[in-house]
Structures are given as C-alpha cells and as structure tokens.
Amino acid sequence: MFEWAWPWLFALLPLPWLVLRLWPESAEQGAALQLPYAGVLEGVAAGSLSRRGAHTSWRPWLLWLLLLTAVARPQWLGEPTDLPRSGREMLLALDVSGSMNIADMSLGGREATRFQAMQAIIGDFIARRGGDRVGLILFGSNAYLLTPLTFDVKTVRTQLDESAVGLAGRETAIGDALGLAVKRLRDRPEAQRVVILLTDGVNTAGEIDPRKAAELAVAEKVKVYTIGLGSDRMRVDDFFGSRTVNPSADLDAALLTEIATKTGGRFFRARDTQELAGIYREIDQLEPAADQNERYRPVRELFHLPLGLALALALLPLLDPRRYRAAAGSRA
C-alpha cells in the first residue's frame, strides 16, 4: 500500500509565491530575509510571475514540487507480518519408562495408562503455550532431545502424540534428563529458562546424579518444576483374588521436591488426571505465556525517485546547446 509519511508538507507548495508577494521589496533589495534554497524559491516565484510564456515558468514550479514530494517521504508498505513473541524457553522432560504403562489413570470415564493421560493433558498444555519456545525431552534408560526448542507448538504436540512407552528404554534416568535440559537452555535468556520434569518413579539409570543435575540448574539459573505422577491406590487381581496396592510406592517425592526447591520451582503430585490437568493450569499461571502478537510491516522508502528527478531537472539547463553557444560567443 502506498502512503506519505508527512503529507502535510504539501501545504508549503505556494510558499515561494507567497514569499515574493508578501515581501517583494525585501526580496529585491536582498536586505532582510535570508532563506535556504533561495535560488529555488526565487526561480519558482520569478517563473510564476514571468510573462515570457509557459515554457519558462513550469520548470521552477516542478522542481519545487519534486523537492516537496521527496521530503514528504513517499513509502510503499508491505503486508503486516506477525513476529514471534518473546516468551519462555521451556523444555518438557517426560518419563517414558516401562512403569508409564501402568493403567491407574482415567480419561473420559475410561481406564487409561499414565502415559496416555500424560499425552492428553500435556498436549493441551503445549497448545496453550503460543509465544514460548517449547522443546521435548523423553527419558527412560537414557535421555533424548526429541524436539529442539521451537515456536512451532503444533510440531511439539505431534511429536508427543507419536512417542511411545519404552522409546528411550525401560528404566528411569532422571539426572540425565535434567542435565540435558540444562545444557540445552544455558544459552537462552536467563529469566526465561524453564524445565517441567514429569516422572512416576525413582532414578534407576543414567550417568548424572539428579542432585548434581539440580546444582547445574541452579548455576545456570534454570527453574525446574517437578511432577510426580501415579495413583496411591489401585485394585489388582491375582491368584488369591482382588487386593489394593500402591502403584506409586517407588516414586521419589523427596528427590523431586528437593530439585524443585533448589531451583526456585515447585513440586506437584498428580494422583489422577484431574490433578494433572490442574497442575498444568497452575503452571500456566506461574509461567504465563506471551499474550500479545508483535507485528511488523516492511516499509520501502521511495523518496529517492522524486529527489533524482529534481536533480535531473536542476541540471537540465546545463545540457542546453544554446547556453554553450552563448558562452562561446561572449568569449569571442
């Protein structure tokens, strides 16, 4: 779209004529008024008052109009474009060890595994994080960066939906997962580094001790929220009949609390799907996503076009062959 940055400057178009009309004596005597571009103003006014004909009067006016056109800054505006918003740098470290297949959760009134509940609830959480860079780490016996930090939350959610229990092994390497997250966040803006670590067990694998990984997180100013997933009560059938067990007996809540407290985050306990959904809503409030789009509209300046025409018009008399013949005659 074409527009003028300063269109009001065209109100100065009659200025040369007004100067010569209002102060003719001063202009003739050259005593009082000193103006920039006096030659242009005098040429325009003289041309407008001249009786030599139209062929001599249009050039000064056109020169003045072109100069005003350049100063008014004609512009071509491109289509507005949304810029990525400045939000959190958030890594989700998710447990996909064998115990995530325990069916002690429910979705829509139906029995579901811990992994299925995690996929559904975290998938909705990811969709709400527009404006954040979100990445995905899966850990079992090892920890893997499945999705690097990106603004494309749809891709992150798709990667989560396509993951599976046991993809990273059957054990639980909490320390390796946290260490990998800290490594990936260390070059990001300090106040925006966030890790959400979800597990249903205790550290049983990996090369990095979870407490050492927490110290690294503190040193790199990474805030860690930890979530312990799993029901406290579950009925199972065996050879002797039905009995109630605690499927989360191995959950190391003390370790998860220590990690969160050291790094300035919080520990949450999710015993069912409703609690898990509530936890992620609470994290939404603790770490709010950016809520306003920033827009950019490219601007292409066009002032050089009328300015170039004005320069060419000003130099045009120098190309008049009559001028050179007159100069040659005077020398003779």
C-alpha positions in Angstrom: 0.0 0.0 0.0 1.3 3.5 -0.9 1.2 6.3 1.5 3.0 9.5 2.6 4.9 9.8 5.8 4.5 13.6 6.1 1.7 14.6 3.6 1.2 17.9 5.4 4.4 19.2 3.8 2.4 19.8 0.5 0.8 22.7 2.3 4.2 24.5 1.6 3.6 24.3 -2.2 2.6 28.0 -2.5 5.4 29.2 -0.2 7.7 30.7 -3.0 4.8 32.7 -4.5 3.8 33.9 -1.0 7.3 35.0 -0.1 7.7 37.1 -3.3 4.1 38.5 -2.9 4.4 39.5 0.7 7.9 40.8 0.8 8.7 42.0 -2.7 10.9 44.9 -1.6 13.0 42.9 0.8 13.4 40.2 -1.9 14.6 42.8 -4.4 16.9 44.7 -2.1 18.3 41.5 -0.6 18.4 43.1 2.8 16.2 41.4 5.4 15.1 37.9 4.5 17.6 35.1 4.2 16.1 31.8 3.2 17.5 28.3 2.5 17.1 27.2 -1.1 16.7 30.9 -2.0 17.6 30.1 -5.6 14.8 27.6 -6.0 12.2 30.0 -4.3 13.2 32.9 -6.4 13.2 30.8 -9.6 9.7 29.5 -8.8 8.3 32.9 -8.0 10.0 34.6 -10.9 8.8 31.9 -13.2 5.2 32.2 -11.9 5.2 36.0 -12.4 7.1 36.0 -15.7 5.4 36.9 -18.9 7.8 35.1 -21.1 5.4 32.2 -21.6 4.6 28.8 -20.2 7.7 27.1 -21.5 9.9 29.0 -19.0 7.5 29.1 -15.9 6.8 25.4 -15.4 10.3 24.3 -14.6 10.9 26.1 -11.2 7.4 25.0 -10.0 8.0 21.4 -11.0 11.4 21.5 -9.2 9.8 22.8 -6.1 7.0 20.2 -6.3 9.6 17.3 -6.7 11.6 18.6 -3.7 8.4 18.7 -1.5 7.5 15.2 -2.8 10.8 13.8 -1.7 10.7 15.5 1.7 7.2 14.2 2.3 8.6 10.7 2.1 6.6 8.5 -0.2 6.6 4.9 1.0 5.3 1.5 0.0 4.1 -0.5 2.9 4.1 -4.3 2.7 1.7 -6.7 4.2 1.8 -6.9 8.1 3.6 -9.9 9.4 3.3 -11.5 12.9 6.6 -11.7 14.7 7.4 -14.5 17.2 6.5 -13.3 20.7 9.1 -13.2 23.4 8.1 -15.8 26.0 9.5 -18.7 28.0 12.3 -21.1 26.8 10.5 -24.2 28.1 11.7 -27.8 27.9 9.3 -30.6 28.9 11.3 -33.6 30.2 8.9 -36.6 30.2 9.3 -40.1 31.6 8.6 -42.8 29.1 10.0 -45.7 31.1 8.2 -49.1 31.4 6.2 -48.1 34.5 4.3 -45.4 32.5 2.2 -48.3 31.1 0.5 -48.8 34.5 -3.2 -48.2 34.0 -4.1 -46.3 37.1 -5.5 -43.2 35.4 -8.8 -42.5 33.5 -9.7 -40.4 30.5 -13.3 -39.7 29.7 -14.5 -42.2 32.2 -12.4 -44.9 30.8 -9.3 -46.6 32.2 -6.0 -45.2 30.8 -2.3 -45.6 31.4 -0.1 -43.0 32.9 1.4 -42.4 29.5 -2.0 -41.9 27.8 -3.1 -39.4 30.5 0.2 -37.6 30.2 -0.2 -37.3 26.4 -3.7 -35.9 26.6 -3.0 -33.3 29.4 0.4 -32.2 28.3 -0.8 -32.0 24.7 -3.4 -29.4 25.7 -0.8 -27.6 27.8 1.6 -27.3 24.8 -1.2 -25.9 22.6 -1.7 -23.1 25.1 2.0 -22.0 25.0 1.8 -19.8 22.0 4.7 -17.3 22.1 7.0 -19.7 24.0 9.8 -21.8 22.6 8.9 -25.3 23.7 11.0 -28.4 23.4 10.6 -32.1 24.3 12.9 -34.4 26.1 12.0 -38.1 26.6 13.8 -40.2 29.1 13.9 -43.8 30.2 17.2 -45.6 30.5 18.7 -42.7 28.5 17.5 -39.1 27.8 16.9 -37.9 24.3 16.1 -34.5 22.9 13.1 -35.4 20.7 12.1 -31.8 19.7 14.5 -28.8 20.0 13.2 -25.5 21.3 10.8 -24.1 18.8 7.8 -21.6 18.4 6.0 -24.3 16.4 4.0 -25.8 19.3 1.9 -27.9 16.8 5.0 -29.8 15.8 5.9 -30.4 19.5 2.4 -31.7 20.2 2.6 -34.0 17.1 6.0 -35.4 18.3 4.4 -36.1 21.8 1.4 -37.9 20.2 3.8 -40.1 18.1 6.0 -41.1 21.1 5.6 -44.4 23.0 6.5 -46.0 26.2 9.9 -47.6 26.1 11.1 -45.4 23.3 14.1 -44.4 25.5 14.4 -47.6 27.5 12.5 -49.2 30.4 14.4 -47.6 33.3 14.4 -44.1 34.6 17.3 -41.6 34.2 16.1 -38.5 35.9 19.6 -37.0 36.3 20.4 -37.4 32.7 17.1 -35.8 31.6 17.6 -32.8 33.8 21.3 -32.4 32.8 20.3 -32.5 29.1 17.7 -29.9 29.7 20.1 -27.5 31.4 22.6 -28.0 28.6 20.0 -27.0 26.0 18.9 -23.9 28.0 22.2 -22.5 29.1 22.5 -20.2 26.0 18.9 -18.9 26.3 17.8 -15.7 28.1 18.3 -16.1 31.9 14.9 -15.1 33.1 13.1 -17.4 30.7 14.7 -20.8 31.3 12.1 -23.3 32.5 12.1 -27.1 32.8 9.0 -29.2 33.6 10.1 -32.7 34.6 7.4 -35.4 34.9 8.2 -38.9 36.3 6.5 -41.7 38.1 9.5 -43.4 39.7 12.9 -43.1 41.1 16.3 -42.6 39.4 17.5 -46.0 38.4 19.8 -45.3 35.4 21.9 -42.7 33.8 25.4 -41.2 34.4 24.4 -38.0 36.1 23.2 -37.9 39.7 19.9 -36.0 39.9 21.2 -33.8 42.8 24.2 -32.9 40.7 22.0 -32.0 37.8 20.0 -29.8 40.1 23.1 -28.0 41.1 23.9 -27.4 37.5 20.4 -26.0 37.0 20.9 -23.6 39.9 24.3 -22.5 38.4 22.6 -21.8 35.0 19.6 -20.1 36.6 17.2 -22.8 35.2 13.9 -23.0 37.1 12.6 -26.6 37.4 9.0 -27.7 38.1 8.7 -31.4 39.0 5.6 -33.5 38.8 5.2 -37.0 40.4 2.6 -38.9 38.5 0.7 -42.0 39.7 -2.2 -43.1 41.9 -1.8 -44.0 45.5 -4.4 -46.8 45.3 -5.1 -49.4 42.7 -7.0 -52.7 42.8 -5.3 -55.6 41.1 -6.4 -59.2 40.6 -4.1 -62.0 41.3 -4.2 -65.7 42.2 -5.5 -65.0 45.7 -8.3 -62.6 44.5 -8.5 -58.8 44.4 -6.4 -56.6 46.6 -5.4 -52.9 46.8 -1.8 -51.8 46.2 0.1 -48.6 46.0 1.4 -48.4 42.4 3.4 -45.3 43.2 5.4 -46.8 46.1 8.7 -46.2 44.2 8.0 -42.6 43.5 10.9 -40.5 45.0 8.8 -37.5 46.0 11.6 -36.3 48.4 14.1 -36.0 45.5 11.6 -34.2 43.2 10.8 -31.8 46.0 14.5 -31.1 46.6 15.2 -30.5 42.9 12.2 -28.0 42.6 13.1 -26.2 45.8 16.7 -25.7 44.9 16.0 -24.3 41.5 13.1 -21.9 42.5 10.4 -24.1 41.1 7.7 -26.3 42.8 6.9 -29.9 43.2 3.5 -31.2 42.3 1.8 -34.5 43.0 -0.6 -35.8 40.4 -2.6 -38.9 41.6 -5.2 -38.7 38.8 -6.0 -37.0 35.5 -7.9 -34.1 37.1 -4.9 -33.3 39.4 -2.5 -33.5 36.5 -4.7 -31.1 34.4 -4.9 -28.7 37.4 -1.1 -28.7 37.8 -0.5 -27.6 34.2 -3.2 -24.9 34.6 -1.3 -23.7 37.7 2.0 -23.7 35.8 0.3 -21.6 33.1 -0.4 -19.0 35.8 3.1 -19.3 37.4 4.8 -19.0 33.9 2.3 -17.1 31.8 2.7 -17.3 28.0 3.1 -14.1 26.0 -0.4 -12.8 25.3 0.1 -10.2 22.5 1.3 -10.6 19.0 4.0 -8.3 17.7 3.5 -7.2 14.1 6.0 -6.0 11.6 5.2 -4.1 8.4 8.0 -3.7 5.9 8.5 -0.2 4.6 10.2 0.6 1.3 11.2 4.3 1.1 10.6 5.9 -2.3 11.9 9.5 -1.7 14.9 8.8 -4.0 12.7 8.8 -7.0 11.4 12.4 -6.9 14.7 13.6 -5.5 16.5 12.1 -8.5 14.0 13.7 -10.9 14.6 17.1 -9.1 18.3 16.8 -9.5 18.0 15.9 -13.2 15.6 18.8 -13.7 18.0 21.2 -12.0 20.9 20.0 -14.2 18.9 20.1 -17.4 19.7 23.7 -18.3 23.4 22.7 -18.4 22.7 20.5 -21.4 21.1 23.3 -23.4 23.3 23.8 -26.5 22.2 27.5 -26.7 23.9 28.0 -23.4 27.2 26.8 -24.8 26.9 28.8 -28.0 26.2 32.0 -25.9 29.2 31.3 -23.7 31.4 30.8 -26.8 30.1 34.0 -28.4 30.9 36.0 -25.3 34.4 34.7 -25.2 34.9 35.6 -28.8 
